[in-house]
Amino acid sequence: MMTSINFTETFPHLSKAPIVEAAIDIRIVPSVKWDETSLQRELKQRLPDYPKVESLRQARYQLPIGKQNNPIVEDLGCVGFKVHSIDNLHIAQFNKEAFVFSRLKPYLDWAQLSGEALRLWTIYFELLKPMEVIRIGLRFINRIAIMQEQIEGSDYYRHPPDSLKELSWPLTGYLHHDVIWVPETQYSVNLIKTVQNIPGEIGLILDIDVFMGNRFEYNESSLKRFLEEMRWVKNKIFFTSLTEKIIEELK
């Protein structure tokens, strides 16, 4: 079996990369008591460049037996905070058991995404003091806009979704989900292909979520290495999924 990750392999630079959102998701086992007042105060003090701070609340709903009974709603309180950068292109969640950082389009580059995510993760780590990390996820949502009302999937995907071959009925939409294990690594990939139809335009969605579910005691060098490897896997999946025709158009 071939080695999966090969950093000597390079990928084309796309000046028109179709990324609409890139996210890093780190889930943890916390070691300190949750204190929403203290956390909110610390976030406002430490992140003046993220002035908008939203409280994230959670509720549990129960529907009692019997048509006349009203639903029972249990307020579970604040489970985290969402902060927005001044330009609203960076969004981070500081949750009880997870840190999530997102960059919206226009996507700049990996150095900018990972650098800012790790800067905010360091603040999260100092405030919640995780005992261990239990999952890391790297997700890139791509949308390729095609200004046509009909397309041939094989022009864009190397392995396009297809309708039943025995029938001549056209495929007008799809939602295709693959779960892929990356050999000789700790990583798996959720790969989703779907389509958005709006008048005069078709949006091909290629959603790549690389994740690792192995627990480990956090250290900065390990996290950086995992993210670099996951980025390579994401690139490999992306360029293997698309045809040379569309890759050339995105350069």
Legacy VTK file of the C-alpha trace (Angstrom):
# vtk DataFile Version 3.0
C-alpha trace
ASCII
DATASET POLYDATA
POINTS 251 float
0.000 0.000 0.000
1.416 3.383 -0.981
2.220 6.061 1.567
-0.728 8.460 1.585
0.855 11.792 2.508
3.661 13.033 0.306
4.750 16.603 0.958
6.998 16.525 -2.085
3.881 16.525 -4.257
2.727 20.031 -5.048
-0.624 21.293 -6.286
-1.538 24.037 -8.780
-2.107 27.546 -7.470
-5.664 28.692 -8.183
-6.078 32.450 -8.426
-9.837 31.871 -8.636
-10.113 29.269 -5.877
-13.836 28.563 -5.321
-13.631 28.453 -1.500
-16.664 30.031 0.190
-15.730 28.957 3.722
-12.708 27.354 5.379
-12.910 26.157 8.976
-10.779 24.568 11.685
-12.668 22.684 14.407
-10.953 21.455 17.599
-12.968 19.531 20.192
-11.701 19.121 23.714
-12.243 17.765 27.203
-12.270 20.893 29.421
-10.604 20.949 32.827
-12.016 24.164 34.313
-15.504 25.042 35.473
-17.553 26.885 32.852
-17.891 30.560 33.778
-19.678 32.465 31.044
-19.320 35.885 32.727
-15.573 35.542 33.095
-15.152 34.134 29.580
-17.156 36.919 27.962
-15.119 39.539 29.834
-11.826 37.920 28.797
-12.857 37.694 25.142
-13.778 41.373 25.010
-10.486 42.332 26.614
-8.261 40.053 24.533
-9.969 40.390 21.175
-10.636 44.075 20.464
-10.413 43.206 16.751
-13.455 40.938 17.213
-15.911 43.502 18.603
-19.139 41.566 18.050
-19.654 38.911 20.756
-22.773 36.718 20.674
-23.916 34.395 23.434
-24.751 30.873 22.212
-27.538 29.214 24.156
-28.914 25.706 24.058
-32.375 24.323 24.827
-33.906 20.867 25.104
-37.430 20.243 23.779
-39.761 17.465 24.880
-43.147 16.708 23.348
-45.397 15.026 25.960
-47.770 12.284 24.886
-51.198 13.672 24.021
-52.219 16.252 21.474
-53.345 18.815 24.038
-50.050 19.004 25.910
-47.669 21.839 25.132
-43.976 21.159 24.472
-41.671 21.329 27.476
-38.675 23.603 26.895
-35.648 23.333 29.143
-33.130 26.161 28.874
-29.629 24.688 29.153
-28.045 28.119 29.344
-25.009 29.577 27.625
-22.805 26.979 25.934
-20.381 29.339 24.241
-19.678 32.623 22.489
-19.372 33.516 18.823
-17.088 36.425 17.950
-16.928 38.296 14.629
-14.038 40.294 13.206
-14.642 43.900 12.212
-15.058 42.949 8.543
-17.152 39.838 9.428
-14.817 37.606 7.394
-13.478 35.811 10.475
-15.840 34.070 12.892
-14.749 32.065 15.926
-16.711 30.049 18.462
-15.449 29.607 22.009
-17.675 26.783 23.215
-17.647 24.595 26.316
-16.189 21.637 24.464
-15.103 23.005 21.102
-13.213 25.768 19.359
-14.250 26.602 15.778
-12.626 29.170 13.498
-14.023 30.104 10.062
-12.789 32.276 7.227
-15.416 33.392 4.713
-14.711 34.359 1.114
-12.560 35.831 -0.193
-10.140 33.181 1.049
-6.566 34.484 1.176
-4.121 31.655 1.834
-3.274 28.858 4.251
-0.747 30.910 6.228
-3.380 33.536 7.000
-6.077 30.992 7.897
-3.931 28.760 10.093
-2.068 31.670 11.699
-5.216 33.460 12.817
-6.904 30.229 13.903
-3.920 29.232 16.043
-3.723 32.725 17.571
-7.334 32.463 18.740
-6.913 28.802 19.720
-4.078 29.834 22.055
-6.493 32.199 23.834
-9.115 29.438 24.011
-6.535 27.027 25.438
-5.443 29.509 28.098
-9.044 30.171 29.162
-10.514 26.646 29.124
-7.327 24.663 29.807
-8.301 21.459 27.922
-7.128 18.177 29.432
-6.895 16.677 25.956
-7.989 17.171 22.365
-10.465 14.544 21.139
-11.067 15.638 17.530
-9.565 17.945 14.920
-11.410 18.875 11.756
-10.393 20.869 8.688
-13.240 21.745 6.362
-13.270 23.559 3.024
-16.566 24.297 1.293
-16.106 25.049 -2.415
-18.719 26.434 -4.775
-18.032 26.493 -8.501
-20.438 28.875 -10.239
-21.390 27.892 -13.793
-23.416 30.413 -15.752
-25.562 27.850 -17.539
-28.905 26.202 -16.907
-27.666 22.715 -17.798
-24.257 21.086 -17.538
-22.541 17.782 -18.197
-21.176 16.568 -14.867
-18.259 14.761 -16.492
-16.915 18.150 -17.653
-16.282 19.052 -14.022
-16.050 15.906 -11.881
-13.757 13.001 -12.618
-16.332 10.762 -10.957
-19.630 12.593 -11.505
-22.938 11.569 -9.952
-25.082 9.787 -12.505
-28.721 8.802 -12.911
-29.887 5.219 -13.372
-28.147 3.950 -16.476
-31.126 1.813 -17.493
-33.291 4.908 -17.796
-32.901 7.925 -20.023
-34.272 10.274 -17.372
-32.062 13.335 -16.760
-30.401 13.976 -13.420
-31.573 17.388 -12.146
-30.039 17.328 -8.688
-27.947 15.179 -6.376
-26.480 14.815 -2.878
-23.526 12.433 -2.873
-21.666 11.625 0.356
-18.491 9.537 0.582
-16.582 8.670 3.757
-12.951 7.965 2.933
-10.154 6.608 5.108
-6.663 7.889 4.300
-4.380 4.815 4.450
-1.481 4.776 6.905
-2.814 7.889 8.688
-5.209 8.869 11.459
-7.383 10.806 9.028
-10.755 10.275 7.405
-12.666 12.496 4.999
-16.317 13.375 4.591
-16.681 14.270 0.909
-19.991 15.760 -0.167
-20.990 16.712 -3.706
-24.237 18.540 -4.291
-25.672 21.266 -6.504
-27.443 24.596 -6.061
-29.728 25.660 -8.873
-30.666 29.317 -9.275
-32.020 30.963 -12.452
-29.247 31.167 -15.012
-26.599 29.616 -12.758
-25.594 26.242 -11.396
-23.442 26.044 -8.272
-21.409 22.860 -7.889
-20.683 22.266 -4.201
-17.601 20.287 -3.221
-17.501 20.032 0.587
-14.302 18.454 1.972
-14.108 17.723 5.713
-10.860 16.078 6.847
-10.928 14.924 10.455
-8.982 13.020 13.095
-10.762 11.481 16.081
-7.779 10.193 18.064
-7.352 11.677 21.529
-4.046 13.304 22.322
-2.532 15.567 24.950
-2.182 18.945 23.325
1.119 20.444 22.289
1.577 23.171 19.706
3.964 21.330 17.382
1.701 18.276 17.117
-1.350 20.382 16.310
0.527 22.267 13.586
1.769 19.010 12.079
-1.713 17.483 12.092
-3.162 20.560 10.379
-0.449 20.588 7.707
-1.095 16.921 6.955
-4.844 17.473 6.860
-4.363 20.381 4.478
-2.392 18.109 2.156
-5.201 15.521 2.282
-7.754 18.234 1.497
-5.752 19.367 -1.524
-5.317 15.801 -2.740
-9.072 15.169 -2.527
-9.895 18.479 -4.234
-7.593 18.058 -7.225
-8.441 14.375 -7.596
-12.164 15.179 -7.666
-12.113 17.762 -10.469
-11.266 17.506 -14.146
-8.302 19.246 -15.761
-10.788 21.416 -17.667
-12.232 23.088 -14.581
-8.862 23.269 -12.817
-7.474 25.218 -15.773
-10.439 27.581 -15.611
-9.762 28.237 -11.907
-6.078 29.079 -12.364
LINES 1 252
251 0 1 2 3 4 5 6 7 8 9 10 11 12 13 14 15 16 17 18 19 20 21 22 23 24 25 26 27 28 29 30 31 32 33 34 35 36 37 38 39 40 41 42 43 44 45 46 47 48 49 50 51 52 53 54 55 56 57 58 59 60 61 62 63 64 65 66 67 68 69 70 71 72 73 74 75 76 77 78 79 80 81 82 83 84 85 86 87 88 89 90 91 92 93 94 95 96 97 98 99 100 101 102 103 104 105 106 107 108 109 110 111 112 113 114 115 116 117 118 119 120 121 122 123 124 125 126 127 128 129 130 131 132 133 134 135 136 137 138 139 140 141 142 143 144 145 146 147 148 149 150 151 152 153 154 155 156 157 158 159 160 161 162 163 164 165 166 167 168 169 170 171 172 173 174 175 176 177 178 179 180 181 182 183 184 185 186 187 188 189 190 191 192 193 194 195 196 197 198 199 200 201 202 203 204 205 206 207 208 209 210 211 212 213 214 215 216 217 218 219 220 221 222 223 224 225 226 227 228 229 230 231 232 233 234 235 236 237 238 239 240 241 242 243 244 245 246 247 248 249 250
